[in-house]
Each structure stands twice: as C-alpha cells, then as structure tokens.
Amino acid sequence: MIVAADTAALLEKIDAMPRPLCLVPTMGALHEGHLALIHEARRVVGPTGTVAVSIFVNPIQFDRKEDLEKYPRPLSADLAACEAAGADLVFTPEAGQMYHADHSITVSENRLSSFLCGASRPGHFSGVCTVVMKLFMLFRAQSAVFGKKDFQQLAIIKRMVRDLNVPIEIIGHATIREADGLAMSSRNVRLSPEQRADAPIIRRSLTAARDLLSLGERQAEPILAAARHHLEKSQMLKIDYLSLVDAETLEPVATIRRPAILATACFYESVRLIDHVELLP
C-alpha cells in the first residue's frame, strides 16, 4: 500500500496507478462503516484496479471549533485498517497541503443544502463540496463511494457532479450499524458509556415513527410527533432538528405521496449524531 502525505507525492504516484480508480474520501477515525466503503470500492474496480482512500479532517466544513479540535485522529490505526481492507493508495495531507493561507475560492450548493444539516450548520456543505471537488481533481477517479448515512451530503455531491459536469460516478453505500442499531460514526467514541447506552434511542424513535405508515398514516405531523415523543424519552440528548423531507428535493413535505426521509440530528453534550429512515408511501 502506498501512502502519500502531501499533494506532490500523490501527483507523483497517481498517474502510475492502474485504472479504473475508485476513491473513498474519509476524515479518518475509521470504523466498520468506512471499511465497507473500501470493500465496495474494490468490488467496483475489481482485482486489478486501484482503491484509493483519503484521510483528511477538513477544517472548513466544521461549524464548531470544539468539534474540529476534538475530532479523533488515530492515523496509525487508520493506515493499518486501510491496508487490511485492501486499499492500494492512501492520501493523508495536512490542512496546509489542501488550502493556501489566502485561499478564497469555495464551491457552494444553494438548494439542497438549505435544509436539515445545512440549515443548522452554516457553511458546512460549502466546505464539503470544496474539499470533495479538490479530491476529485487530484485523483481523477472514475468513481467514488460515500456512505448513505450522510444522505444529505450524498445528495449534494451528486448534484455538484451533475451541475458541474464532473466525469465521475458517485456510488452510495448503505448505512452500517452497531448490533443495537446505532449508526456507526467516528463521533461515537466520544460518547460516555451512559450516552452510548442511550444513543440507540435515535434509531428506535425513527423506526417507531416510520411504522405509522403501515397503519395508513401519510401526514407528516403525526409521524414527526411520534418520533419526537420517543426521542424526548431520553434525558441525555438534545434534538438539533427533526424533519420529514422529500427524498429527492430534501424540501419539507406535509403529506407523503412519494419517497421521503425522516431525519434527525441530536446532541449528547457536544457530540452530534445524525440518522434517518426512508419512508415509502
């Protein structure tokens, strides 16, 4: 496995890597969810193609300084995990390698990012789009794999690729969960034991509300009320947002007539967790 710690080293190696090349962008602190993306990338490129992973904690997508400072960075363990999962190339730049001190160009999306995480995290998706576009240009990959847990991020990246005619295939991979249903996240390690034991209530609340569909409910308000009722049973979490949106436009819906998403973000003190369920009418 080749490790490139800066853009010069990456550019020196990238042209010699066998094609097709599939990129898995990450911020490190890798868990089984990330490893599933690497395995999917291998499936996509086959035994002779290249699986590339980027590990970069992107400072411009953090809306809270505390979150950036506390984000875990176990690089040695991450590199070992990448090698064990079959990655061929790993890019591990520092911020100074990705952004000039006076950088002034960013990539923004102004529709899908108006809701959900975009509404509560100003500038977040501009930071995501900017770094992902930079990675696409550096790697010149034929495809890239992203987790569906961050479904808004996936939708925005697909829109960016469509609107800017980026020649790359975007592949979404199903959310990987712990045995108790909690969506795997690099932030889970920051939960206290008590918070970790409580956190599966997020998934249970969403699925309980989704079950109203089988009883014929199609109005958003009762479904949202049911999810909120279950979430508020926790004495530890604080709801950041709870929304029911169209699965394609991400705009709030009052009546479910086409595929929709019931999504939430919750805080355990400073640790922010997200999850969602699909609602099919």
Solvent accessible surface area in square Angstrom, and as a share of the most:
residue,aa,sasa,rsa
1,M,78,0.35
2,I,62,0.31
3,V,68,0.39
4,A,1,0.01
5,A,62,0.48
6,D,45,0.23
7,T,29,0.17
8,A,73,0.57
9,A,30,0.23
10,L,0,0.00
11,L,81,0.41
12,E,130,0.58
13,K,78,0.33
14,I,1,0.00
15,D,111,0.57
16,A,88,0.68
17,M,20,0.09
18,P,73,0.46
19,R,91,0.33
20,P,58,0.37
21,L,0,0.00
22,C,0,0.00
23,L,0,0.00
24,V,0,0.00
25,P,22,0.14
26,T,12,0.07
27,M,35,0.15
28,G,2,0.02
29,A,12,0.10
30,L,27,0.13
31,H,47,0.21
32,E,100,0.45
33,G,10,0.10
34,H,26,0.11
35,L,31,0.15
36,A,18,0.14
37,L,16,0.08
38,I,0,0.00
39,H,101,0.45
40,E,28,0.13
41,A,0,0.00
42,R,59,0.22
43,R,165,0.60
44,V,47,0.27
45,V,11,0.06
46,G,20,0.19
47,P,128,0.81
48,T,109,0.63
49,G,5,0.05
50,T,0,0.00
51,V,0,0.00
52,A,0,0.00
53,V,0,0.00
54,S,0,0.00
55,I,15,0.08
56,F,10,0.04
57,V,22,0.12
58,N,1,0.01
59,P,40,0.25
60,I,50,0.25
61,Q,18,0.08
62,F,25,0.11
63,D,53,0.27
64,R,58,0.21
65,K,154,0.65
66,E,73,0.33
67,D,2,0.01
68,L,41,0.21
69,E,107,0.48
70,K,109,0.46
71,Y,14,0.05
72,P,29,0.18
73,R,129,0.47
74,P,55,0.34
75,L,80,0.40
76,S,94,0.61
77,A,65,0.50
78,D,4,0.02
79,L,38,0.19
80,A,62,0.48
81,A,26,0.20
82,C,0,0.00
83,E,104,0.47
84,A,93,0.72
85,A,14,0.11
86,G,31,0.30
87,A,6,0.05
88,D,41,0.21
89,L,0,0.00
90,V,0,0.00
91,F,0,0.00
92,T,17,0.10
93,P,8,0.05
94,E,130,0.58
95,A,43,0.33
96,G,65,0.63
97,Q,79,0.35
98,M,7,0.03
99,Y,23,0.09
100,H,146,0.65
101,A,119,0.92
102,D,120,0.62
103,H,76,0.34
104,S,99,0.64
105,I,142,0.72
106,T,68,0.40
107,V,34,0.19
108,S,66,0.43
109,E,26,0.11
110,N,132,0.68
111,R,149,0.54
112,L,4,0.02
113,S,18,0.12
114,S,61,0.39
115,F,49,0.21
116,L,9,0.05
117,C,10,0.06
118,G,13,0.13
119,A,70,0.55
120,S,42,0.27
121,R,18,0.07
122,P,104,0.66
123,G,50,0.48
124,H,14,0.06
125,F,11,0.04
126,S,27,0.18
127,G,2,0.01
128,V,3,0.02
129,C,1,0.00
130,T,7,0.04
131,V,10,0.05
132,V,6,0.04
133,M,25,0.11
134,K,63,0.27
135,L,6,0.03
136,F,9,0.04
137,M,134,0.60
138,L,30,0.15
139,F,0,0.00
140,R,109,0.40
141,A,6,0.05
142,Q,83,0.37
143,S,4,0.03
144,A,0,0.00
145,V,0,0.00
146,F,8,0.03
147,G,21,0.20
148,K,84,0.36
149,K,35,0.15
150,D,47,0.24
151,F,29,0.12
152,Q,7,0.03
153,Q,36,0.16
154,L,14,0.07
155,A,24,0.18
156,I,0,0.00
157,I,0,0.00
158,K,94,0.40
159,R,47,0.17
160,M,9,0.04
161,V,18,0.10
162,R,150,0.55
163,D,79,0.41
164,L,95,0.47
165,N,129,0.66
166,V,24,0.14
167,P,124,0.78
168,I,20,0.10
169,E,104,0.47
170,I,23,0.12
171,I,26,0.13
172,G,24,0.23
173,H,39,0.18
174,A,63,0.49
175,T,34,0.20
176,I,53,0.27
177,R,59,0.22
178,E,60,0.27
179,A,121,0.94
180,D,70,0.36
181,G,15,0.15
182,L,8,0.04
183,A,5,0.04
184,M,26,0.12
185,S,16,0.10
186,S,10,0.06
187,R,36,0.13
188,N,18,0.09
189,V,114,0.65
190,R,51,0.19
191,L,16,0.08
192,S,41,0.27
193,P,109,0.68
194,E,105,0.47
195,Q,20,0.09
196,R,65,0.24
197,A,79,0.62
198,D,31,0.16
199,A,0,0.00
200,P,5,0.03
201,I,17,0.09
202,I,3,0.01
203,R,57,0.21
204,R,136,0.50
205,S,0,0.00
206,L,0,0.00
207,T,29,0.17
208,A,33,0.25
209,A,0,0.00
210,R,77,0.28
211,D,83,0.43
212,L,46,0.23
213,L,19,0.09
214,S,99,0.64
215,L,145,0.72
216,G,52,0.50
217,E,48,0.22
218,R,78,0.29
219,Q,84,0.37
220,A,5,0.04
221,E,120,0.54
222,P,53,0.33
223,I,0,0.00
224,L,38,0.19
225,A,50,0.39
226,A,22,0.17
227,A,0,0.00
228,R,100,0.36
229,H,114,0.51
230,H,54,0.24
231,L,0,0.00
232,E,101,0.45
233,K,113,0.48
234,S,12,0.08
235,Q,166,0.74
236,M,86,0.38
237,L,21,0.10
238,K,147,0.62
239,I,33,0.17
240,D,47,0.24
241,Y,30,0.11
242,L,18,0.09
243,S,26,0.17
244,L,4,0.02
245,V,0,0.00
246,D,9,0.05
247,A,40,0.31
248,E,111,0.50
249,T,50,0.29
250,L,0,0.00
251,E,64,0.29
252,P,90,0.57
253,V,38,0.22
254,A,77,0.59
255,T,32,0.18
256,I,5,0.02
257,R,190,0.69
258,R,114,0.42
259,P,64,0.40
260,A,2,0.01
261,I,10,0.05
262,L,0,0.00
263,A,1,0.00
264,T,0,0.00
265,A,0,0.00
266,C,0,0.00
267,F,39,0.16
268,Y,0,0.00
269,E,146,0.65
270,S,25,0.16
271,V,8,0.04
272,R,17,0.06
273,L,9,0.04
274,I,37,0.19
275,D,7,0.04
276,H,19,0.08
277,V,4,0.02
278,E,92,0.41
279,L,0,0.00
280,L,115,0.57
281,P,72,0.45
